Amino acid sequence: MNPRKEFDHMGTMYCWHRRYELGDEHSLEVREGQEFATQVLKTGGIVLPLFLMDHSGITMRTSSALFRACDSAGWDWGQVGFIFVEAKKIREEYSVKRITKKTREKAEKCLEAEVEEYDNYLTGNVYGYVIEDPDGNHLDSCWGFFGDIKDVKEEATITAKSEAKDYFAKKREEERKYGEKHNG
């Protein structure tokens, strides 16, 4: 599932690419987008650039440093847009009247986290798990983990232990009832 369509976010992503539909829906032309970004900055908002590497898959970042290190000529990467949040929304999100340096840093980290989440979607780093009993019956499942598979494994292990405990308790109770019925 596309997190830009399925989840709420503080920031908004405007992207332009001839082959991919990226970010959030908008109808601005590139030049209008640049003018809009300038206005957001002038009124105290935050605008971060979005860079896309397109080589055997796509990946997105707010910094070009990694892409520049891999491809200094810029053949496979470039800026495709920006993510922004207007000052009014920053004040609403953080319940402040004035945007301090600390609040601005929090908001920037939030935007960077949104880009990281979207990058996980673009690169396929989205996982889930299914827990089944020994007979293959579905006991539980959960999907939509973005990022490190380690987090999914931890959650799946916790859930599997709980499901196993319940499963074996149910089996012991069934055996107890069967024994009572047939032995006495």
N, C-alpha and C positions, 0 to 999 in steps of 0.2 A: 504494500500500500504506500502511496506517495504521501509522505508526511506533510508536504506543503498543502495537500488537499484534505487530508484526514485529521490533522491536528491544528490547534490554535497556536499562533506564534505572536510574539511581540513585534518582530520585524517583518518586512515585506521585501520579497526578492523580485527585482525587475531584471530580466535577461533578454538578450537578443542573440539568436543563433540561426543560421540558415538551415540546419539539419535537425536540431533538437528543440523540443518545447521544454524549456527549463524554468524553474522558479514559479512565481505566482502569475496568474493571468493578469494581463494589462493590455491596453491598446495604444500605448505611446510609441512613437518612432524614436530611434536612438537619440536624435538631437533633442527632442522633447524630454526624453529621460535625463539627459545631461543637464538641461535647464532645471528640471524638477529637482535633481540631486543638489544642484547649487542652491536652490531655494531652501531645501531642507536644512542644509548646512548653515545658511545665513540666519535661519530662525532658531538655531540652537539644537537641531537634531543631529543624528549620527548617520553617516553614510560610509559603508565599507565596500571596497571593490570585490568583485567576484571573478576569479580566474579559473579557467577550465583547461585541463590537460586532456587531449583526445588522442590516445595512442593505445590500441588494444583494449579499449574501454575508456570510460570518462571518469574524471575525478575533479572535485571542485575545492577551492581554498579561498581565503580572504587575503592571502599573501602569495606573491609569485616566487618567493625565494626557493622553495623546493623544485618548482618547475624550471626555474632559471638554472639551477644546479644540474638538472637532468638534461636540459635542452637549451643551452645558452643562446642558440640562434632563434629560438621561439617558433620553430616549425610546427610544433604540436600543441602549443598552448597560447592563450591570450586572454584578455579581459572580455568577459561576456555580459557583464552587467554589474549590479550592485545590490546590496541589502541595506535597508534603511529603517530608521524609526524616527518619527517626528517628535519634537520636544514635548508637545502636549501629551503624547502617549507615554513617554518616559515618566513624566510627572504623575500620570494616572497609575501606571504599573507599579511605581515605587512609592506612591502616596506622599509625594513631596511637592512643595511649592516652588523650590529652587533646585536646579540640577547642579549638584556639587561635583567636584572631580571624582569623588568616590562613587557617586550614583552613575556618572558617565562611564566609569570603568566597569561597573556591574552590567550596565546596559550593553556595552561593547562585548563583554564576555558572553552575554546572553545571545547576541547576534552571531558571534563566532560558534557557539554551541549549536545554534540552528543550522549554520552552514555545515558543521561536522555531521549533524544528524542527516541532512540532505545528502551529503557526500556518501555516507554509509548506505543510503538508499540507492544512489547512483552506482556505487561499486558492488552492490549486492551483499553488503555486510548486514543482512537482516535475517534473524533466525527465529526458530520456534522449536517446540518439542511436543511429543506425544508420549503419554504413559499408557501402557497396556498391561493387562494381567497375563499370566502364563498361557492362557487360552486365546490371546490376541484380542480380547475385549477392550475397548477404549475406556480408560478410567479418567484421564484428564489431558488437557493440552493447553498450550498458550503460545501465541505468535506475536510478532512485532517487536522483537528485541533488536535494537539498532546498536551496532558497534562490536565490541569484543565478545566473542563466543564464550569466553570464560564466565561472563555474567549469566548467560543462558544455562550453562552447565551447572552453576551453583543453584540457580532457581529450580532447574529440573531435578537435581539431586534432592533438594529439600522436599519438593513435591512428591517425588518417587518414594522417599522414605515414609512420608505420611500416608501415601496411598498403599504402600506395602503393609504398613502397620494395620490399616483398616481392612485390607484384603485378608490378611492372615487371621485377624480377630474374627472376621465373618466366617472364614473357613473353620476355625476352631469351634465356633458356635454351631455351625451346621453339623460338624462331627459329633459334638456333644448331644445335639438333638437326635441325630441318627442313632447314636449309642443308646440313649434313653428309650427310644422307640423299639429298637431291636434287641436290647439286652435286658429289658426289664420293666 
